[in-house]
Amino acid sequence: MGKIKYIFPLFFLLLSSLGFAQQTYFLVDGIQYRTINDTDCEITRRVDGIAYSEPTIIIPFTVNYDDVDYNVVAIGDSAFYNATTSTIELHTAIASIGSYAFNGCSKLISDIVIPNGVTEINEGTFGGCSSLTSITLSENLKTIGGCAFYGC
């Protein structure tokens, strides 16, 4: 029985050293983020269920939370689902855009430029963006998921 007392703490120490660290969610300037690692984060759907409604959303290169600067490298699944914004500006360091990230953004009218780091547009990403007038695709785009532009 004495050996078991030592195995459990060692097991949890091993798990934490493998990168199973706690993810942190935080809100900056009305946008919800989730840490990916010690230096990077992604934009997520707001946990309070409120859809983004600012007329223009500019994705920053970095955000500061709790005196730590995080690089904004991804837009998570359903992050801007049903947002009523008309303009979203993506910066060049965005490498990933999740499924349904802009789905249902029926007022989105601006020219969206997908950064060159993005190689895949996932399922339903821009579905239901019925007012979208143009989109400039990444030069490195390899895959477009099902219904990515359905209803545009």
Phi, psi and omega in degrees: 000328181296326180293326180296324179301329182271335181290316182298312177298323178294322178298313181291325175296318178297315178300316181292328179285342179274003176097016177272049182282157179294133175273143181247135174256137179210157183246127177227124179051040176081002179249134180271136179234159174226131178290141176259319177205199184289343184235346186238155176214168175231157175278137181235169173292141182296132182290341178275000176081358181283128177282147178294136185228005179295142181299323179229130175244121177252119180282119181284158174291319181222156172227151179249129176221128177054042179065024175237132175270128178245138174280130178272106188246353184209155171243118187285172178306132175058021185304315182247025181308126179061021176296147181260015179289153179254343183222131174229127179251120179260136178271168188289344181273356177294124183250344185214136175234120186286169177300139177060020185305321181241017184300135177080009178278073189292343179263358181291112185241347187288161172288114179271132176248116178278120182301152183295342177286345181276123181254351183215133169257118188281174180307129173066013187308312181246018180302137178079008177275070190292342179261357182298123185266328179199156178217134177258120185274153177298140175296337183261010182296128182244331186222137171239118183288166180301140177058023182302328180237023182298129178083015178267000000 
